[in-house]
Amino acid sequence: MCFIRRLFLAIALLSVHQLSLAEALPEKLEFNLVMKLIDEGQYYESLLARSELELAKSDKLLVDGLKDFSVNLIALAQYVKPSEVIAEEINDDHRLSLVLNKTLSDFGFSGEKSEAVEARISAAKLLLEQIRLSKRVDVASKFFDIKLSDLKFSLDNEAIATAYVKYNKTQERNDLKQVSDVELLEAEFEYQKVRAQRYKSETMQRVTRARFAESLSRPDELPDEVILPDFKFTERKRPGFDELLKLALSNNLQIRAQQQLIEAASHELAASRKKNGSVLSTEFELTEYSNDAPSKNNWRASLKYSVPLYENDADKAVTARARAEWQKQNAKLMHVKSEIRQQVLEVWQEIYVLKARQDIDKVAEDYRELYQDRSRAYYEMEYRTDLGDSFVRVSEARLEKFKNNFNLALAWMKLSMLTGMTLEEYLLQ
């Protein structure tokens, strides 16, 4: 088993090396391409999950070997005292035997072990798929964060320009003794605050790109620009909660994987009860002797049926442990279902709130744009000088709108993940 584990680790490391040789990301990165990269599974979480799947498959080799042939070469060197009825006294009685043994039937033990392994393999496959769906949501969130950081930087650029103009004008008026030093310091303070925020948003542009690149296992490939998806799916009508919950409880990958682990534990429990049961086997032995005698056989073939008459404490402990494991996996299923029910409710309610927020963002954007138009007209008439502020307010409204759209898109992706599907598969229902 140690060799097998080392082999799978080597395969995983080779996959990581191949990942590093993959085609470089384009400077303008589209959302659909990112999702395609996730589906290809070239990232660390997927590689680890696949190695766990291969380890589960390796257990099948062990189970298949329970009823396989065993071939042994047995050398026996012995010194004996011959029986008194034998005329010639020969003390050396060595032998060399080739023994072939095969279990014909263990009356269900190996079958139960095999079923347990198959169930664990199924669970590993389901968890691998769950990792893919979870990774889609995680990477999408980091993808949207890049766009938000760019929008925030543009907003802060506008804000710092506006704050500087205010500070500069206040300084001129202070020189003319039209405003006090307190007002000048207040204007400078506001400018310095916006300036610090601008530095922070500039830093976040690099940070969000680095987080995204790391999530794809491509730490050296920071995208220059991200192309947003079509958000029309966010306009989809929210499903009924009871219908959604029923779908999630029947199709959620974590629940299905846990059900498979319960089945595996059930078969292990059955196997523990048959571990020391009746066994039917056959054996063939071919032997060469150092001391030939008429009573010795050069070969023999036998059919053996053994029945245990006593179950010791070690056997009872194996059964007790298997029963405890089955109970633990059942408790885990209850916990997983509880978490899924809560997550479905929270995401379902989140979509309701975010869709309502869309109306607010639309009105806010319209209001800010109209206010900007009015400020521009006043500015041209030299009636008011808040044109710079109005530009900032429009950018703020657009930033909030994008943020809400991103959160709504992520909520729909979480909803599809909870039902065991990708967003594309869920929308095709």
Phi, psi and omega in degrees: 000325179297319178297317180297317179298318179296323179297314180294325177296320178296320178297318179297318179294323177296321178297321178296321178296317178296326178300319182291340180267003182293162180300137183294151178289144176290157179295321175260105190260123180271149182299316182297325177294321178299315179297325177295320178297321178296317181296333179286342172077021181269067176209163194299317183300320179292319180297320178293319180295322179292325177294324176295323177296317180294324177295321177297321179292327180295331177298333180295326177296322178296318181292318180298333181283351181297326182249016180281170176293145167240134182235123184229141172254119186243122177251128183233117176251123184214151176248125186232159171254116184296159177292152181295339182281350180269127185291315183270126181267106178239122183270336180278124180221072183267157179210154176229119186236143171250118187241124175250130181227140176214132176280123178275321179203132173249016173055047170106344184297306182294329177296317179295319178297320180295318178296323179296317179296316179299321179294320178293325176295317178299318179297319180296322178294319179294320179292327175297318177293322178297321177298321179298314181294318179296321180295324177301314181294316182297314182290323177300319178299316179290327176297314179294326179299326178298313180296319179296322179294323177294317179294321179293323178295318178297319178298315181291331175296317177295318182296320182290326177295316179295316181296323180293319178299317179298314181297317181297317179293322178296322178297318178297318180291327177293322177299329179270008180062027180270338176229157183280168176295328178299315180295325178294315178296324177298316179295320179293319178301315179296321179296315181295325177298312180295322179297317178296321178295324179294319177298319180296315181293328176294319177297319182294335176299317179287319182298313181296324178291322178294318178299318180296313181298320178295322181295336177266003185060035176230067189298338183264003184244085179269120183293143178281320182213144178246139180257120186287154177281174173282121184268021182296332182294339179289346178276355181300143180293136179293132180289163175292145186295314182299318179296318181294316181296319179299317179295318181295314182293336181266338189238351182300134187291325178294319178295315181296321178295319179293325176296323177293323178292327175294317178298319178298316179295324179296317178292325177295323177296316178296322180293323180297329179284340181253001186303317180250038179272193181294145179224132175249124183219165177232150183217138176233130183231131177242123190229141171244136184246149174281340182230097181288140177212150182301334183277353184265143181258133177281337174206158177207150174232135185220154174242124188239134176234119182243142180231118179289139181252354184213134177254115182277178183294327179297319178295319179296324180294322179298316180294317180297320179294318179296322179294319178296322179295320178297318178295320179297316181293325175294320178295322177298321179297318178299319180293316180298316179298320179298316179295319181294318178300317181292318180296318179299315180298314183294317180292321178299316178290325179298319178298320179300314181292317182293323178293323176294324180295331179302321179296320179296315181296324180294315179295319181298317180295316178299318181295314181295321179293320179293321178296323178296316178300318180294319179296323178296318179295317178297322181296317179296330178271001182057035181268320178220161184234037180257025181297318179299317178299321182294325176296317179298317181296323177296316179296322177297317180297319179291323177298315179297323179296313179297316181300317179294319178297319178296315180297323179292319178298317178295323179297317178294323178294321177296320180298315179294321178299319180295336178264011175077025183225159169284167179300319181298318180293320180295319182291339180276357181297000000 
